[in-house]
Amino acid sequence: MSVLPFDDRDGFLWLDGKLVPWRDAKIHVLTHGLHYGSCVFEGERVYGGKVFKLREHSQRLIESGRILGFEVPWTAEEIDEATMATVKANNIVDGYVRPVAWRGSEMMGVAAQATTIRFAVATWTWPSYWSPEARMKGIRLNVSTWKRPHPETAPTASKAAGLYMICTMSKHKAEGDGYEDSLMLDWRGQVAEATGANIFFVFGNELHTPTPDCFLNGITRQTVIALAKARGITVVERAIFPEDMVKASECFLTGTAAEVTPVREIGTYTFTPGDITRQLITDYDALVRA
Ligand SMILES: Cc1ncc(COP(=O)(O)O)c(C=O)c1O
């Protein structure tokens, strides 16, 4: 865990159209996004000074805002430019990028149609430390008691800050019980995803992953599906039930932060990270650095 608090660092953030000194990027306590969760964000990775799938992330940020009923006041091109300006200003070579858009302070009721939409980009150095072989050990997940909500009860296709409330609670419980992460089922009891990453299983020679009908169809998920298909691996998107996991030989998570992370245990189910996982780690690493 970083010892440097995130509000007390050197460098620059992009805030509402310009770079500002890191410590000056402040908002007021009476901010709609803070009180009511009217906030969307992205998580991106910089590899060798370039943001992987930058345009896809910028577009998803705009779309996440639209799902929540607001228009980010910048185009995808402008968001791309702001992101790269922030990466360059902080000399980031291998790092993480956090764009965020939220409703401001003009109104404090539930209805806040006239609030300005604020926009910021932060970035910090964050190399991916693990060699493929170290990663192959695999991580351990518990099964969360919190469920991914029905798409009619939450804006599940948006990367909305509010949806992370149950992710934080799930992950805290998992860490408290000695696990690295938590598997979240959906309201039907189907396997959904981890707290910040999508999930895949190997059944026979096929790769199976839950249909993203109530959680984020991750950019990494889509990338890994394409990589697997390019290798001639059959990819099946379907409803997966917890009891199906007994037949899975391999399991891994995908996400911008997680990249391709093998899993060796989910509750009582065990997996052995193997050839398909190793192949996709290698292919993903090659692609992000291409
Ligand atoms: C809840 C959740 N699901 C899935 C993902 C994977 O999405 P992506 O691959 O676009 O980073 C993330 C990470 O952004 C996430 O937070």
The ligand as an ORCA input file, in Angstrom:
! r2SCAN-3c Opt
* xyz 0 1
  C     -16.406     -3.864    -11.370
  C     -15.493     -4.001    -12.544
  N     -15.728     -4.957    -13.448
  C     -14.924     -5.138    -14.509
  C     -13.827     -4.324    -14.712
  C     -12.941     -4.547    -15.896
  O     -13.061     -3.484    -16.802
  P     -11.857     -3.042    -17.726
  O     -11.320     -4.274    -18.344
  O     -12.520     -2.157    -18.728
  O     -10.869     -2.345    -16.882
  C     -13.547     -3.321    -13.792
  C     -12.386     -2.441    -13.966
  O     -12.531     -1.390    -14.519
  C     -14.409     -3.140    -12.699
  O     -14.165     -2.176    -11.790
*
